[in-house]
Amino acid sequence: MSLVYLPFTHLDLAAWDDCVAAAAQAVPYAHTAWLHATAGRWDAVVELEAGSGRYLSVLPLPVKRRPWGRQVHQPAFTQQLGLLTTAASQHRRVEEYVAVAAGRFSQFYLQLNTGNPVPAATDVFRVTTRQTYCLPLATDYETLRKGYAADYRRRLRISQQQELPLRVSESSSIAELLALFQQHKGGEVAGLRARHYRQLQALTVSLQKLGQIRILEVKSPHTDELLAGALFVSTPRVLIYLFAAASPAGKKVAAPIVLLDYAIRAYAASPGLVLDFEGGMIPSIARFFANFGAQPVPYAALTKPRQPWYLLWKR
């Protein structure tokens, strides 16, 4: 079994998806449909099975070209990538794969996945620890609800007791959710540009074709105004809370809480399924997730600062 560096044009995408599906690490972001929408092209370090050419392990490396050279980057709406290994893998340390690729790039930033041990820092790479919040959904809904913060349970009761309680509905379009986000939160997220919204729309369309998208909305029972919405990606092992927004009026009446409670109820009693809230680095957002009983789960990010051009020429 050997590790090889493969540019995008040399990747066998069918073998790639087979490897990702069989991997011990549940990383939907690494499927070709996801990476095509968010990264466009990616190179990789691959563990090949001798003779068959089967992919036993993969480390995806989304690549950009810049005036100072090629760089590995973490695409928008792609929280985790990292190393994916199968039962037949012989090389299981992220460091082995990174060593094959490191000298090819002027800059390198890659977020690993929660199934990868945090590697030690080196002279070349700086390692930082990030976290997401996860809630296993194996138990029944009533047990999961008992894990909510008392205030969230109270607010759900109040909502349900209204003459016209809030209801969650499904949508096939992300347009209203995007408009709500841009109206009430777009200015806060300085890194999001028009191209990122186009990427999210492309990702939604791509994953809808695979039956993996659920768009949930909460509208006012009085005015039909959109109060809160969320985009979930549903896969056999992970339910990802990928994108969400709420208006001030929606927050006031607990619309985001009602929406997430609906999703948790819908997927409760699913052995092996985990709800990944996909965030938790911002304390206020971490508290929101923790109030549903979710727990922090660490993962690593690898950073290689940009090298001077004259060092790159000496490779």
Backbone torsions as a table, in degrees:
resi	resn	phi	psi	omega
1	MET	NA	125.3	-178.0
2	SER	-124.0	153.5	175.1
3	LEU	-96.4	129.2	-179.7
4	VAL	-131.1	146.3	174.3
5	TYR	-90.5	125.4	-179.1
6	LEU	-122.8	122.8	171.1
7	PRO	-68.7	163.8	-174.1
8	PHE	-54.4	-41.5	-176.2
9	THR	-66.4	-15.1	180.0
10	HIS	-101.4	0.5	-178.4
11	LEU	-78.4	138.8	170.9
12	ASP	-91.8	102.5	-171.0
13	LEU	-70.4	-29.6	175.8
14	ALA	-67.4	-44.2	176.8
15	ALA	-64.1	-34.6	178.3
16	TRP	-61.1	-51.9	-178.0
17	ASP	-65.3	-34.2	175.8
18	ASP	-61.2	-42.5	-180.0
19	CYS	-65.7	-45.7	-179.4
20	VAL	-62.0	-41.2	-179.9
21	ALA	-66.2	-33.2	-177.7
22	ALA	-88.7	-6.8	-173.1
23	ALA	-66.7	149.4	175.6
24	ALA	-65.9	-32.5	-179.8
25	GLN	-85.7	128.1	178.6
26	ALA	-87.4	99.4	-174.6
27	VAL	-132.0	82.4	-180.0
28	PRO	-58.4	-28.0	-179.5
29	TYR	-59.9	-21.2	-175.3
30	ALA	-88.2	-6.5	177.7
31	HIS	-67.5	151.7	-176.4
32	THR	-60.8	-37.2	-179.5
33	ALA	-60.8	-38.9	-179.8
34	TRP	-71.3	-48.8	-176.6
35	LEU	-67.1	-34.8	176.4
36	HIS	-58.7	-41.3	-176.2
37	ALA	-74.8	-36.1	-172.6
38	THR	-100.2	-32.2	-177.6
39	ALA	-109.1	-28.6	-175.6
40	GLY	82.9	-68.3	179.5
41	ARG	-131.1	151.0	176.1
42	TRP	-150.9	146.3	169.8
43	ASP	-95.2	-178.9	-178.7
44	ALA	-163.5	155.8	164.2
45	VAL	-103.4	125.4	-171.7
46	VAL	-123.8	138.4	169.4
47	GLU	-92.9	114.4	-177.0
48	LEU	-98.1	139.2	173.2
49	GLU	-81.3	127.5	-179.1
50	ALA	-60.2	136.2	177.2
51	GLY	90.6	-58.3	-174.8
52	SER	-84.2	-25.9	-175.0
53	GLY	75.4	8.0	179.3
54	ARG	-65.1	143.3	177.6
55	TYR	-84.2	118.5	179.9
56	LEU	-94.8	-28.8	178.3
57	SER	-152.1	151.8	177.2
58	VAL	-141.9	144.3	170.5
59	LEU	-123.5	99.7	-179.7
60	PRO	-71.0	141.1	-177.5
61	LEU	-131.9	87.5	176.0
62	PRO	-60.4	131.4	-170.0
63	VAL	-122.2	138.2	170.0
64	LYS	-120.5	150.1	172.5
65	ARG	-102.7	131.2	179.3
66	ARG	-129.2	162.2	179.8
67	PRO	-55.1	-30.1	-178.2
68	TRP	-91.1	1.4	177.7
69	GLY	133.6	-173.7	180.0
70	ARG	-87.1	144.6	179.9
71	GLN	-137.2	145.6	172.5
72	VAL	-89.3	133.2	-178.0
73	HIS	-136.0	161.2	175.8
74	GLN	-96.3	113.5	-177.2
75	PRO	-66.3	156.7	173.8
76	ALA	-61.0	149.4	177.8
77	PHE	60.5	28.9	179.9
78	THR	-138.0	82.7	-170.9
79	GLN	-65.4	-40.6	-173.8
80	GLN	-134.2	144.4	169.3
81	LEU	-132.6	-100.7	175.2
82	GLY	75.3	-165.5	-174.4
83	LEU	-87.5	132.0	174.4
84	LEU	-116.2	123.7	-176.8
85	THR	-121.5	149.8	177.8
86	THR	-110.4	178.6	-178.1
87	ALA	-60.6	-28.8	-177.6
88	ALA	-88.4	-2.0	-176.6
89	SER	-62.3	136.6	174.5
90	GLN	-104.3	-20.7	-179.8
91	HIS	-112.0	111.2	-171.5
92	ARG	-120.8	5.7	-179.0
93	ARG	-103.7	126.4	179.6
94	VAL	-54.0	-37.7	-176.3
95	GLU	-57.4	-35.0	179.8
96	GLU	-62.9	-41.9	-177.1
97	TYR	-72.5	-42.9	-179.6
98	VAL	-62.6	-36.9	179.9
99	ALA	-61.6	-32.7	179.0
100	VAL	-69.0	-31.5	-171.6
101	ALA	-101.8	-23.1	-165.4
102	ALA	-55.4	-43.6	-174.8
103	GLY	-71.0	-6.6	-176.8
104	ARG	-88.3	-7.3	-171.0
105	PHE	-128.1	142.5	177.4
106	SER	-77.5	-32.2	176.2
107	GLN	-135.2	155.1	-175.3
108	PHE	-152.0	119.6	171.3
109	TYR	-138.7	122.1	-177.0
110	LEU	-145.7	128.3	174.1
111	GLN	-91.5	124.9	179.1
112	LEU	-78.2	-166.7	179.4
113	ASN	-118.8	167.8	-174.5
114	THR	-66.9	-14.8	176.9
115	GLY	-88.0	-5.4	178.4
116	ASN	-93.7	126.9	172.2
117	PRO	-58.1	145.7	179.0
118	VAL	-69.4	117.8	-178.2
119	PRO	-75.8	162.1	176.5
120	ALA	-78.0	147.3	176.0
121	ALA	-67.6	154.5	178.7
122	THR	-130.4	-178.3	175.9
123	ASP	-66.6	-22.4	-176.4
124	VAL	-95.9	-40.5	-173.0
125	PHE	-115.1	138.1	170.0
126	ARG	-96.6	139.1	-178.6
127	VAL	-114.8	127.4	173.7
128	THR	-121.5	152.9	180.0
129	THR	-105.4	129.1	176.5
130	ARG	-113.4	176.5	177.3
131	GLN	-147.3	148.7	168.6
132	THR	-122.1	169.1	178.5
133	TYR	-114.3	131.7	-175.5
134	CYS	-128.8	145.9	178.2
135	LEU	-130.3	109.8	174.9
136	PRO	-63.8	137.8	-174.7
137	LEU	-110.1	23.4	-176.4
138	ALA	-70.9	-30.8	-175.8
139	THR	-85.1	169.6	-178.0
140	ASP	-72.4	164.6	-174.2
141	TYR	-60.9	-43.4	-176.7
142	GLU	-61.4	-38.6	177.3
143	THR	-66.3	-42.7	178.5
144	LEU	-62.9	-41.3	-178.7
145	ARG	-64.5	-33.1	177.3
146	LYS	-63.3	-21.6	178.1
147	GLY	-81.7	-6.7	177.4
148	TYR	-69.3	156.3	170.9
149	ALA	-62.3	146.7	-177.9
150	ALA	-56.3	-38.8	-179.3
151	ASP	-65.2	-35.6	178.7
152	TYR	-69.2	-39.8	177.0
153	ARG	-63.2	-39.6	178.7
154	ARG	-63.9	-44.9	-178.1
155	ARG	-67.0	-33.6	175.3
156	LEU	-66.7	-40.3	177.6
157	ARG	-62.3	-44.3	-179.9
158	ILE	-61.2	-42.9	179.5
159	SER	-62.1	-42.4	-177.5
160	GLN	-70.0	-22.3	-178.1
161	GLN	-87.3	-5.4	179.5
162	GLN	-67.5	153.1	178.2
163	GLU	-59.2	-40.1	174.1
164	LEU	-121.1	85.8	-177.0
165	PRO	-68.4	157.8	176.7
166	LEU	-66.9	139.8	178.1
167	ARG	-123.2	146.9	176.9
168	VAL	-99.9	133.3	177.4
169	SER	-126.9	163.7	179.4
170	GLU	-101.9	149.8	177.4
171	SER	-131.2	153.5	176.2
172	SER	-98.8	-4.3	-176.7
173	SER	-123.3	143.1	178.6
174	ILE	-93.0	-0.4	-171.5
175	ALA	-58.7	-48.2	-177.9
176	GLU	-66.4	-38.1	178.5
177	LEU	-63.8	-43.9	178.1
178	LEU	-62.0	-42.8	179.5
179	ALA	-63.1	-40.1	178.5
180	LEU	-63.7	-43.5	179.0
181	PHE	-62.5	-47.1	-178.0
182	GLN	-64.8	-33.7	-179.6
183	GLN	-71.4	-40.9	-170.6
184	HIS	-109.6	-16.4	-175.2
185	LYS	-136.1	-14.8	-174.5
186	GLY	-55.2	-37.5	-179.5
187	GLY	-69.1	-21.6	-178.8
188	GLU	-80.2	-24.2	-174.8
189	VAL	-102.6	86.1	-170.3
190	ALA	-63.8	-26.1	-175.6
191	GLY	-77.8	-13.6	-176.8
192	LEU	-85.0	126.7	178.7
193	ARG	-118.5	174.3	-179.2
194	ALA	-55.6	-37.2	-178.6
195	ARG	-65.1	-30.5	179.7
196	HIS	-70.0	-38.3	176.4
197	TYR	-65.4	-36.3	176.4
198	ARG	-65.4	-38.3	177.0
199	GLN	-62.2	-42.5	-179.9
200	LEU	-64.7	-40.1	177.1
201	GLN	-63.6	-41.9	178.9
202	ALA	-64.8	-40.8	178.4
203	LEU	-63.4	-42.2	179.6
204	THR	-60.8	-46.8	179.8
205	VAL	-62.0	-43.3	-178.6
206	SER	-62.9	-45.3	-177.7
207	LEU	-77.3	-24.6	173.8
208	GLN	-62.9	-36.3	178.6
209	LYS	-63.7	-25.1	178.7
210	LEU	-93.9	0.7	-179.7
211	GLY	71.4	27.9	-174.7
212	GLN	-105.9	1.0	-174.5
213	ILE	-105.3	136.3	168.0
214	ARG	-130.6	121.7	177.2
215	ILE	-108.7	114.0	-177.9
216	LEU	-108.2	141.2	-179.3
217	GLU	-134.6	147.6	171.5
218	VAL	-121.1	119.7	179.8
219	LYS	-113.7	154.9	178.1
220	SER	-64.1	129.8	177.7
221	PRO	-70.3	-11.8	-178.3
222	HIS	-96.7	-39.8	-172.9
223	THR	-118.8	-9.8	-175.0
224	ASP	67.2	14.8	176.0
225	GLU	-70.8	139.2	177.6
226	LEU	-72.2	119.9	-178.4
227	LEU	-97.5	-35.7	-179.7
228	ALA	-158.6	151.4	177.2
229	GLY	-151.6	158.6	179.1
230	ALA	-153.0	146.7	176.4
231	LEU	-109.7	118.3	177.8
232	PHE	-109.5	144.7	171.2
233	VAL	-111.1	118.6	-175.0
234	SER	-105.1	115.9	177.2
235	THR	-126.9	167.1	-174.6
236	PRO	-58.1	-31.2	-176.0
237	ARG	-112.1	-18.2	-176.4
238	VAL	-138.2	133.6	170.0
239	LEU	-108.2	114.7	-173.0
240	ILE	-102.8	125.4	174.2
241	TYR	-85.6	84.0	-164.1
242	LEU	-79.9	-40.1	-171.4
243	PHE	-153.9	136.8	-176.7
244	ALA	-152.9	158.7	176.7
245	ALA	-156.2	156.0	176.4
246	ALA	-150.8	147.7	175.5
247	SER	-84.7	162.9	174.2
248	PRO	-55.4	-39.6	178.5
249	ALA	-64.9	-37.5	178.6
250	GLY	-65.9	-42.0	177.9
251	LYS	-62.7	-37.4	-177.9
252	LYS	-62.3	-35.1	-178.8
253	VAL	-101.3	15.5	174.4
254	ALA	67.2	30.1	-179.5
255	ALA	-60.3	-41.4	177.6
256	PRO	-63.1	-34.2	178.6
257	ILE	-68.0	-43.8	178.3
258	VAL	-60.3	-41.4	-178.3
259	LEU	-65.2	-48.1	-179.1
260	LEU	-67.9	-35.9	176.2
261	ASP	-61.5	-39.4	177.6
262	TYR	-60.6	-45.5	-179.2
263	ALA	-65.1	-42.2	179.7
264	ILE	-63.8	-41.6	177.5
265	ARG	-61.9	-41.6	-176.6
266	ALA	-64.9	-33.5	-175.0
267	TYR	-107.3	3.4	179.2
268	ALA	-61.4	157.4	179.9
269	ALA	61.9	38.7	176.9
270	SER	-114.0	93.3	-178.2
271	PRO	-56.9	134.2	177.8
272	GLY	84.2	-5.7	-178.8
273	LEU	-96.2	136.8	179.7
274	VAL	-125.0	133.6	171.5
275	LEU	-87.1	115.2	176.7
276	ASP	-98.9	113.1	-179.1
277	PHE	-72.3	-8.2	173.8
278	GLU	54.1	57.3	176.7
279	GLY	165.5	179.6	178.9
280	GLY	140.3	7.0	177.7
281	MET	-78.5	-23.9	177.3
282	ILE	-93.9	122.7	-172.6
283	PRO	-53.3	-42.6	-177.7
284	SER	-65.7	-37.7	178.1
285	ILE	-71.9	-38.2	176.6
286	ALA	-59.1	-41.6	178.9
287	ARG	-64.0	-39.9	178.5
288	PHE	-59.0	-46.0	179.4
289	PHE	-67.2	-43.0	-178.8
290	ALA	-61.8	-28.4	-179.6
291	ASN	-69.1	-10.2	172.4
292	PHE	-97.1	6.0	-179.2
293	GLY	92.3	3.2	179.6
294	ALA	-71.6	151.2	-178.9
295	GLN	-118.2	148.3	178.4
296	PRO	-70.6	139.7	177.5
297	VAL	-129.4	123.2	-175.5
298	PRO	-82.4	154.4	168.1
299	TYR	-151.1	161.8	-172.0
300	ALA	-103.6	156.6	170.6
301	ALA	-125.8	135.2	179.5
302	LEU	-105.6	131.9	179.9
303	THR	-129.7	130.4	171.9
304	LYS	-119.9	114.2	-178.5
305	PRO	-61.9	159.4	-179.9
306	ARG	-64.9	135.0	178.5
307	GLN	-91.8	150.3	173.7
308	PRO	-60.1	148.1	-176.2
309	TRP	-59.2	-32.9	-175.4
310	TYR	-71.6	-24.9	175.1
311	LEU	-75.0	-34.8	177.9
312	LEU	-64.8	-38.0	-180.0
313	TRP	-66.4	-21.7	-177.8
314	LYS	-84.2	-0.6	-177.1
315	ARG	-58.8	NA	NA
